Amino acid sequence: MIRKRKYNIVPNLLNLDFTAAMHNQERSVTISDFWIRERWLQVTVILDLFSHRSTA
């Protein structure tokens, strides 16, 4: 049985190459949800792949 996907799959534009030649050229984003005190808290981290520092 083949199941249809509920969500669109985004193409892998970086092709697993996480190196960048200069600042603000490539970024990685992670989003996490936490259930805290009867409400959802969403935490987003944006990582610059050149300096490996959080930008937001």
Jmol script that loads the backbone (N, CA, C; Angstrom):
load data "model"
ATOM      1  N   MET A   1       0.833  -1.185   0.000  1.00  0.00           N
ATOM      2  CA  MET A   1       0.000   0.000   0.000  1.00  0.00           C
ATOM      3  C   MET A   1       0.881   1.254   0.000  1.00  0.00           C
ATOM      4  N   ILE A   2       0.659   2.140  -0.934  1.00  0.00           N
ATOM      5  CA  ILE A   2       1.422   3.381  -1.030  1.00  0.00           C
ATOM      6  C   ILE A   2       0.612   4.504  -0.406  1.00  0.00           C
ATOM      7  N   ARG A   3       1.226   5.207   0.538  1.00  0.00           N
ATOM      8  CA  ARG A   3       0.543   6.323   1.202  1.00  0.00           C
ATOM      9  C   ARG A   3       0.925   7.633   0.551  1.00  0.00           C
ATOM     10  N   LYS A   4      -0.032   8.513   0.433  1.00  0.00           N
ATOM     11  CA  LYS A   4       0.268   9.851  -0.065  1.00  0.00           C
ATOM     12  C   LYS A   4       0.827  10.685   1.073  1.00  0.00           C
ATOM     13  N   ARG A   5       1.776  11.539   0.752  1.00  0.00           N
ATOM     14  CA  ARG A   5       2.358  12.427   1.755  1.00  0.00           C
ATOM     15  C   ARG A   5       1.411  13.581   2.030  1.00  0.00           C
ATOM     16  N   LYS A   6       1.350  13.972   3.291  1.00  0.00           N
ATOM     17  CA  LYS A   6       0.521  15.104   3.680  1.00  0.00           C
ATOM     18  C   LYS A   6       1.210  16.428   3.398  1.00  0.00           C
ATOM     19  N   TYR A   7       2.541  16.408   3.361  1.00  0.00           N
ATOM     20  CA  TYR A   7       3.312  17.637   3.252  1.00  0.00           C
ATOM     21  C   TYR A   7       4.184  17.614   2.002  1.00  0.00           C
ATOM     22  N   ASN A   8       4.515  18.792   1.513  1.00  0.00           N
ATOM     23  CA  ASN A   8       5.440  18.885   0.388  1.00  0.00           C
ATOM     24  C   ASN A   8       6.858  18.667   0.897  1.00  0.00           C
ATOM     25  N   ILE A   9       7.643  17.959   0.141  1.00  0.00           N
ATOM     26  CA  ILE A   9       9.037  17.724   0.494  1.00  0.00           C
ATOM     27  C   ILE A   9       9.885  18.776  -0.225  1.00  0.00           C
ATOM     28  N   VAL A  10      10.684  19.504   0.548  1.00  0.00           N
ATOM     29  CA  VAL A  10      11.524  20.562  -0.011  1.00  0.00           C
ATOM     30  C   VAL A  10      12.785  19.927  -0.580  1.00  0.00           C
ATOM     31  N   PRO A  11      13.206  20.331  -1.782  1.00  0.00           N
ATOM     32  CA  PRO A  11      14.417  19.746  -2.357  1.00  0.00           C
ATOM     33  C   PRO A  11      15.662  20.119  -1.543  1.00  0.00           C
ATOM     34  N   ASN A  12      16.639  19.236  -1.529  1.00  0.00           N
ATOM     35  CA  ASN A  12      17.882  19.436  -0.792  1.00  0.00           C
ATOM     36  C   ASN A  12      18.819  20.299  -1.635  1.00  0.00           C
ATOM     37  N   LEU A  13      18.723  21.603  -1.476  1.00  0.00           N
ATOM     38  CA  LEU A  13      19.513  22.530  -2.283  1.00  0.00           C
ATOM     39  C   LEU A  13      20.988  22.522  -1.910  1.00  0.00           C
ATOM     40  N   LEU A  14      21.301  22.234  -0.654  1.00  0.00           N
ATOM     41  CA  LEU A  14      22.701  22.204  -0.223  1.00  0.00           C
ATOM     42  C   LEU A  14      23.376  20.876  -0.544  1.00  0.00           C
ATOM     43  N   ASN A  15      22.597  19.858  -0.828  1.00  0.00           N
ATOM     44  CA  ASN A  15      23.124  18.541  -1.141  1.00  0.00           C
ATOM     45  C   ASN A  15      24.092  18.058  -0.047  1.00  0.00           C
ATOM     46  N   LEU A  16      23.726  18.321   1.212  1.00  0.00           N
ATOM     47  CA  LEU A  16      24.493  17.942   2.400  1.00  0.00           C
ATOM     48  C   LEU A  16      25.886  18.562   2.455  1.00  0.00           C
ATOM     49  N   ASP A  17      26.108  19.651   1.736  1.00  0.00           N
ATOM     50  CA  ASP A  17      27.370  20.390   1.789  1.00  0.00           C
ATOM     51  C   ASP A  17      27.143  21.622   2.661  1.00  0.00           C
ATOM     52  N   PHE A  18      27.589  21.555   3.922  1.00  0.00           N
ATOM     53  CA  PHE A  18      27.323  22.624   4.871  1.00  0.00           C
ATOM     54  C   PHE A  18      28.511  23.564   5.030  1.00  0.00           C
ATOM     55  N   THR A  19      29.213  23.838   3.954  1.00  0.00           N
ATOM     56  CA  THR A  19      30.297  24.807   3.982  1.00  0.00           C
ATOM     57  C   THR A  19      29.875  26.042   3.185  1.00  0.00           C
ATOM     58  N   ALA A  20      30.347  27.188   3.617  1.00  0.00           N
ATOM     59  CA  ALA A  20      30.018  28.445   2.940  1.00  0.00           C
ATOM     60  C   ALA A  20      31.303  29.245   2.760  1.00  0.00           C
ATOM     61  N   ALA A  21      31.395  29.984   1.666  1.00  0.00           N
ATOM     62  CA  ALA A  21      32.598  30.759   1.355  1.00  0.00           C
ATOM     63  C   ALA A  21      32.607  32.118   2.040  1.00  0.00           C
ATOM     64  N   MET A  22      31.442  32.640   2.410  1.00  0.00           N
ATOM     65  CA  MET A  22      31.369  33.952   3.049  1.00  0.00           C
ATOM     66  C   MET A  22      30.152  34.031   3.962  1.00  0.00           C
ATOM     67  N   HIS A  23      30.132  35.084   4.804  1.00  0.00           N
ATOM     68  CA  HIS A  23      29.033  35.285   5.738  1.00  0.00           C
ATOM     69  C   HIS A  23      27.713  35.466   5.005  1.00  0.00           C
ATOM     70  N   ASN A  24      26.628  35.036   5.656  1.00  0.00           N
ATOM     71  CA  ASN A  24      25.251  35.209   5.179  1.00  0.00           C
ATOM     72  C   ASN A  24      25.002  34.627   3.793  1.00  0.00           C
ATOM     73  N   GLN A  25      25.761  33.619   3.423  1.00  0.00           N
ATOM     74  CA  GLN A  25      25.571  32.972   2.132  1.00  0.00           C
ATOM     75  C   GLN A  25      24.634  31.768   2.262  1.00  0.00           C
ATOM     76  N   GLU A  26      24.842  30.964   3.295  1.00  0.00           N
ATOM     77  CA  GLU A  26      24.017  29.793   3.537  1.00  0.00           C
ATOM     78  C   GLU A  26      23.687  29.724   5.018  1.00  0.00           C
ATOM     79  N   ARG A  27      22.440  29.323   5.305  1.00  0.00           N
ATOM     80  CA  ARG A  27      21.988  29.231   6.691  1.00  0.00           C
ATOM     81  C   ARG A  27      21.251  27.926   6.908  1.00  0.00           C
ATOM     82  N   SER A  28      21.206  27.523   8.152  1.00  0.00           N
ATOM     83  CA  SER A  28      20.449  26.353   8.553  1.00  0.00           C
ATOM     84  C   SER A  28      19.463  26.795   9.629  1.00  0.00           C
ATOM     85  N   VAL A  29      18.249  26.252   9.584  1.00  0.00           N
ATOM     86  CA  VAL A  29      17.205  26.657  10.529  1.00  0.00           C
ATOM     87  C   VAL A  29      16.658  25.420  11.228  1.00  0.00           C
ATOM     88  N   THR A  30      16.449  25.539  12.524  1.00  0.00           N
ATOM     89  CA  THR A  30      15.767  24.489  13.275  1.00  0.00           C
ATOM     90  C   THR A  30      14.651  25.117  14.098  1.00  0.00           C
ATOM     91  N   ILE A  31      13.529  24.445  14.157  1.00  0.00           N
ATOM     92  CA  ILE A  31      12.368  24.928  14.901  1.00  0.00           C
ATOM     93  C   ILE A  31      11.946  23.832  15.873  1.00  0.00           C
ATOM     94  N   SER A  32      11.788  24.190  17.145  1.00  0.00           N
ATOM     95  CA  SER A  32      11.365  23.234  18.168  1.00  0.00           C
ATOM     96  C   SER A  32      10.154  23.783  18.899  1.00  0.00           C
ATOM     97  N   ASP A  33       9.226  22.912  19.224  1.00  0.00           N
ATOM     98  CA  ASP A  33       8.025  23.285  19.974  1.00  0.00           C
ATOM     99  C   ASP A  33       8.069  22.614  21.338  1.00  0.00           C
ATOM    100  N   PHE A  34       7.726  23.383  22.371  1.00  0.00           N
ATOM    101  CA  PHE A  34       7.702  22.877  23.728  1.00  0.00           C
ATOM    102  C   PHE A  34       6.362  23.221  24.356  1.00  0.00           C
ATOM    103  N   TRP A  35       5.777  22.265  25.075  1.00  0.00           N
ATOM    104  CA  TRP A  35       4.531  22.500  25.802  1.00  0.00           C
ATOM    105  C   TRP A  35       4.908  22.931  27.215  1.00  0.00           C
ATOM    106  N   ILE A  36       4.677  24.224  27.523  1.00  0.00           N
ATOM    107  CA  ILE A  36       5.062  24.786  28.810  1.00  0.00           C
ATOM    108  C   ILE A  36       3.877  25.544  29.399  1.00  0.00           C
ATOM    109  N   ARG A  37       3.499  25.163  30.594  1.00  0.00           N
ATOM    110  CA  ARG A  37       2.426  25.847  31.341  1.00  0.00           C
ATOM    111  C   ARG A  37       1.167  26.063  30.501  1.00  0.00           C
ATOM    112  N   GLU A  38       0.683  24.984  29.938  1.00  0.00           N
ATOM    113  CA  GLU A  38      -0.583  24.973  29.197  1.00  0.00           C
ATOM    114  C   GLU A  38      -0.582  25.823  27.937  1.00  0.00           C
ATOM    115  N   ARG A  39       0.584  26.033  27.348  1.00  0.00           N
ATOM    116  CA  ARG A  39       0.662  26.707  26.047  1.00  0.00           C
ATOM    117  C   ARG A  39       1.930  26.261  25.325  1.00  0.00           C
ATOM    118  N   TRP A  40       1.945  26.453  24.020  1.00  0.00           N
ATOM    119  CA  TRP A  40       3.091  26.061  23.207  1.00  0.00           C
ATOM    120  C   TRP A  40       4.095  27.188  23.121  1.00  0.00           C
ATOM    121  N   LEU A  41       5.362  26.860  23.269  1.00  0.00           N
ATOM    122  CA  LEU A  41       6.457  27.792  23.081  1.00  0.00           C
ATOM    123  C   LEU A  41       7.260  27.299  21.880  1.00  0.00           C
ATOM    124  N   GLN A  42       7.458  28.184  20.915  1.00  0.00           N
ATOM    125  CA  GLN A  42       8.204  27.807  19.717  1.00  0.00           C
ATOM    126  C   GLN A  42       9.551  28.517  19.730  1.00  0.00           C
ATOM    127  N   VAL A  43      10.630  27.730  19.593  1.00  0.00           N
ATOM    128  CA  VAL A  43      11.986  28.260  19.601  1.00  0.00           C
ATOM    129  C   VAL A  43      12.599  28.011  18.225  1.00  0.00           C
ATOM    130  N   THR A  44      13.116  29.078  17.625  1.00  0.00           N
ATOM    131  CA  THR A  44      13.730  28.985  16.300  1.00  0.00           C
ATOM    132  C   THR A  44      15.176  29.450  16.395  1.00  0.00           C
ATOM    133  N   VAL A  45      16.082  28.672  15.804  1.00  0.00           N
ATOM    134  CA  VAL A  45      17.492  29.029  15.762  1.00  0.00           C
ATOM    135  C   VAL A  45      17.925  29.070  14.299  1.00  0.00           C
ATOM    136  N   ILE A  46      18.558  30.181  13.913  1.00  0.00           N
ATOM    137  CA  ILE A  46      19.101  30.327  12.565  1.00  0.00           C
ATOM    138  C   ILE A  46      20.621  30.340  12.692  1.00  0.00           C
ATOM    139  N   LEU A  47      21.282  29.406  12.007  1.00  0.00           N
ATOM    140  CA  LEU A  47      22.722  29.241  12.122  1.00  0.00           C
ATOM    141  C   LEU A  47      23.391  29.629  10.811  1.00  0.00           C
ATOM    142  N   ASP A  48      24.345  30.560  10.897  1.00  0.00           N
ATOM    143  CA  ASP A  48      25.151  30.920   9.731  1.00  0.00           C
ATOM    144  C   ASP A  48      26.189  29.812   9.523  1.00  0.00           C
ATOM    145  N   LEU A  49      26.204  29.190   8.359  1.00  0.00           N
ATOM    146  CA  LEU A  49      27.069  28.042   8.126  1.00  0.00           C
ATOM    147  C   LEU A  49      28.531  28.421   7.906  1.00  0.00           C
ATOM    148  N   PHE A  50      28.822  29.692   7.716  1.00  0.00           N
ATOM    149  CA  PHE A  50      30.203  30.122   7.579  1.00  0.00           C
ATOM    150  C   PHE A  50      30.864  30.274   8.954  1.00  0.00           C
ATOM    151  N   SER A  51      30.244  31.052   9.821  1.00  0.00           N
ATOM    152  CA  SER A  51      30.819  31.315  11.151  1.00  0.00           C
ATOM    153  C   SER A  51      30.354  30.319  12.200  1.00  0.00           C
ATOM    154  N   HIS A  52      29.342  29.508  11.900  1.00  0.00           N
ATOM    155  CA  HIS A  52      28.749  28.551  12.832  1.00  0.00           C
ATOM    156  C   HIS A  52      28.248  29.235  14.093  1.00  0.00           C
ATOM    157  N   ARG A  53      27.708  30.448  13.909  1.00  0.00           N
ATOM    158  CA  ARG A  53      27.125  31.191  15.021  1.00  0.00           C
ATOM    159  C   ARG A  53      25.649  31.393  14.761  1.00  0.00           C
ATOM    160  N   SER A  54      24.919  31.488  15.861  1.00  0.00           N
ATOM    161  CA  SER A  54      23.494  31.749  15.764  1.00  0.00           C
ATOM    162  C   SER A  54      23.279  33.197  15.336  1.00  0.00           C
ATOM    163  N   THR A  55      22.405  33.403  14.345  1.00  0.00           N
ATOM    164  CA  THR A  55      22.158  34.764  13.855  1.00  0.00           C
ATOM    165  C   THR A  55      20.836  35.315  14.349  1.00  0.00           C
ATOM    166  N   ALA A  56      19.942  34.465  14.825  1.00  0.00           N
ATOM    167  CA  ALA A  56      18.651  34.935  15.351  1.00  0.00           C
ATOM    168  C   ALA A  56      18.085  33.915  16.299  1.00  0.00           C
TER     169      ALA A  56
END
end "model"
wireframe off; spacefill off
backbone 0.3
color backbone group
